[in-house]
Amino acid sequence: MTPDPDIDGAIGQGWGGMAPDGIHVNVVLGRRGSPTAAALLTAFASPSPGHTPVLVCVGPDQPSYEAVVPPTLMMNKATATEEHHQTLTWGAAQLGIGQGVLDAVADGVLAADRDTLVFVSVWVDPAGADETAVRHAAREATGAAVRDAVGGSDPAAAERLVRERDVLANPFYGGG
């Protein structure tokens, strides 16, 4: 797959792993200088308590951290106030997100440039226990979300959703 130069505003989602160590991500892709990039950078510059946007970096220790290319910004969906949840979010999930983006570069889905921006909103369950499982799940979810953003949704899945719209369910809805 050749990287698409017209990905500004592309969105996708991905799932990885199983609860409580499973991950859900939403991805928005932008181009430097675009309105999408401006909105993403505004979000990056607007943290709230328990929700810290970070530039995804990888490396064995702080002096040698390197930012992932293309630049990838992550924001947690679940408020991280407990130390273990923070470690899962900004440690294991951040590393997995970086690996997932780099997988997309290695697979030719994204270009390794600084003109593309990747924004990842990530759900890490506070009950998660296995850092390695969280990292693997974040990698899987991010790769799937980037591929979804670049390649678009499966037309057959969209048709099925329309067809089944009256009987759809959601795990967070308990009504009838």
Buried (B, 14 or more C-beta within 10 A) or exposed (E): EEBBEEBBBBBBBBBBBEEBBBBBBBBBBBBBEBEBBEBBBEBBEEEEEBBBBBEBBBEEEEEEEEBBBBBBBBBBBBEBEEEEBBBBBBEBBBBBBBBBBBBBBEEEBBBBBEBBBBBBBBBBBBEBEBBEBBBBBBBBBBBBBBBBBBEEEEEEEEEEEEEEEEEEEEEEEEEE
